[in-house]
Amino acid sequence: MADVKALAETLVGLTVKEVQELADVLKAEYGIEPAAAAAVVVASGDGGGAAAAAEQTSFDVILKNGGASKLNVVKIVKELTGLGLKEAKDLVDGAPKPVKEGVSKAEAEELANKLKEAGAEVEIK
């Protein structure tokens, strides 16, 4: 029980940056989504921790429109998602649709930039 209490005290004392790093490690190494890590901080009842958890750590990349060069966008979507050609084409044709969900801000911006370069209209939520 003392170990659990010590862990709880450690979690409560994390900074925003440390919470983000913890979320990244949990997702990469254990398959636990970052929202679950943020929930731990919120559950702690710490005012500062709750403010840190309120920051968005998970983003969705939404394809709003395939643009004029849909073929290029389909190729990029296929590359980024690992979908087959038909599935990627269906995703682009069915826009607005999410391309990737629950990714980090940096990854979301990188994906959005690649899609924009191909001529797509993209939104990050």
N, C-alpha and C positions, 0 to 999 in steps of 0.2 A: 504494500500500500504506500510505503514511503517513496518508492521509485515512481509510482504513478503521480504522486503529489509533486515530486521534484520535476517530472516531465511537464506537468501542467504549469508550474511556475516558470519553467523555461519558455514554454510556448507563449505565455502571457507577456513575457518580456521581449519578444521578438520585434524588431523594427520592420517597417514596410518592406525594405529591401530583403531582409532575412526571410520574411514570409514568402516573398516571390521566389527566392532561391529554394526554400523548402518545398514549395509547390512544384517547381521544376524538377527537383530530385524525386519527389513522390511520383510524378507522372512518368518520368523517364525510366526510373528503376523499378517501380512497383505497379505501374499502371493505374495509379489513383489520380483522379482528375483534380486539378487545382482548386476547384470550388469546394471540394471536401476539406482541403487544408484551410481554406479561408473560414469554413464553418467551424473548425476547431477554435480559431481565434475568436470568432463571434461568440461561441458557446462559453468562452472563458469569462465573459462579462466585463472585461477590461475596456474602459472607454477608449483608450488609444488603440487597442487591438481592434475594436469594432470599426474605428475610422479606417484602419489599414485594410480591413476586410471589405469595406465598402468600395475600395478601388477595384475597377474591373480588371481581372487578370485573364479572362477567357474571351476571345473574340471570334466572330463568325465573318467569313468572307462571302459576300453575296454578289453573284453575277446578276446585274440588273438588265443588261442588254449585251448581246453578242457583238454589236457594232457592224461596221461595213465589211470587215474581213473575218467572217465567221469561221472560215476554215482554219485560220491561224489561231483563233481563240479555242476552237475545238482541240487543236493539237496541244495547246498549252494546258487546257483543262485535263486532257488525257494524261499528259506528263505529270501534272501536279497531284492528281487524285489516284492514279493507277487504274482508272476505269478503262474499259475497252473503247474502241473507236465509236461504236454505236451508242454506248451509254454516255460517252462524253458529248456526242452530237445531240442526243436527247436532252441532256442537261442544258446545253447552250440554247437549243431551240425552245426549251420550256422556261427560259428566264422570265422573271426573276426567281432564282433558286440559289441555295447555299452551295458553294464549291467546297469549302472546308469549314468545320464548326469546332469551337473549343480550342483554338490555337492561341499561342502567345501573341502579344502585340507586334513584336518584331517579325514573326513568321507571317502574320496577317498582312502587314505592310509589304513584305517581300512578295507574297502571292498576288496581292492587289496590283503592285507595280508591274509584275510580269504580265498580268492580264491586260492592264491598261496599255502597255507597250504593244500588245497584239491587237489593240483596237477595241477592247471591251469596255463597257461602263460597269464599274465595280463600286461596292459600298462595304465598309467595315462596320459591323455593329458590335 
